[in-house]
């Protein structure tokens, strides 16, 4: 029998509440990547900020040394910077760089031209020889990073005077590069993160492809579209595939042994029964009783032989096409009942398949179609809709009160028609093994309709 080529495998039967391994790995790797890149970004950001502030402080210290080198007393005895001042920015208003000198009485005695119109609030002196870093804010809310240095200056009259030289630079000069660096840094990290996540997804898909193939093959086993697992899996999956194949082989061998043992037992009983059937006695009642019991035992043996031949459900059972089996049985029955000239209509497509062992399907259709041919007047029709097989005949039909009874072993709708009454019972037993069902209904056009349903 040909396997069904149109079988469809359901690949998304896993509950949405359970994340797949691929999604778990991608999410985990993504989180680790984001944490790592985020921590790296923070470290780089802080390092750059610290470096920018350090560079500004060093720059201010350089300006301060230049002020000390060029500072001198004027005629009024004040410490001032000569004109032009050493740093051009100190001569330009709103340049972002300011400087001033404070006497020991906390009074600002000199300021750069760039401080025109600015008020940085109260200022204080710094002890001689000491450095101080501070933050100044003028009336316009412009913040400055300031460096101050305290000196003691000896005038021409040998008097010592304490001064504090302060130079300050607007924080805009540092904040702007920091903001630009941060924007570039996080934009680059975002791009790198997306790229790495995408690459991780590709790498994980490639790495997990054998596992996905393994899952597909297991589903194919369940669906009956293949009988064994491949043996070309990576080292991590190969033992599992081999063990699964070995398990399937042992299961099939065990089923075969059970069927053979039951078949042998039934056959061993047939010979003694055949000998008993030849026994004749002078007592007619005894002979009649003996004949009845032998017939009963023969029916039981035939029934058990049929059950022994039935494979029943098996994980390795493949889906087979219904049409070739129905056609083969129909041709044989048409020759057997040639005198009735039954018109057999097979309304079955090549895509109609059932997941049943071929021998069991032959047994099921053989018994049901044999009953249909036996009772039909002129026509029998076989069709399939979804997972249900329908066999219609135009015979007398089965009374509603007897439909369940004829599915039990030994029960027949008409005792005048030859038979043992085990055909449909055998069919019902085989179908039950597969978790399916069989029922008898009335044919809308007259006669009986047999409905056989198998689980998908």
Secondary structure, DSSP 8 states (H G I E B T S, - for coil): --B-TT-------S-TTS--HHHHHHHHHHHHHHHHHHHHHHHHHHHHHHHHHHHHHHHHHHHHHHHHHHEEE-TTS-EEE-SS-SSGGGGSTTSSEEEEEEETTS-EEEE-GGGTT----------BT-EEEEEEE-TT--EEEEEEEEEEEE-TTS-EEEEEEEEEEETHHHHHHHHHHHHHHHHHHHHHHHHHHHHHHHHHHHHHHHHHHHHHHHHHHHHTS-SS--S---HHHHHHHHHHHHHHHHHHHHHHHHHHHHHHHHHHHHHHHHHHHT---S-HHHHHHHHHHHHHHHHHHHHHHHHHH-----TT---EEHHHHHHHHHHHHHHHTGGGT-EEEEE--TT-EE-S-HHHHHHHHHHHHHHHHHH-SSEEEEEEETTEEEEEE-SS---GGGTTGGGSTT--S-TTS-S-S-HHHHHHHHHHHTT-EEEEEE-TTSSEEEEEE---
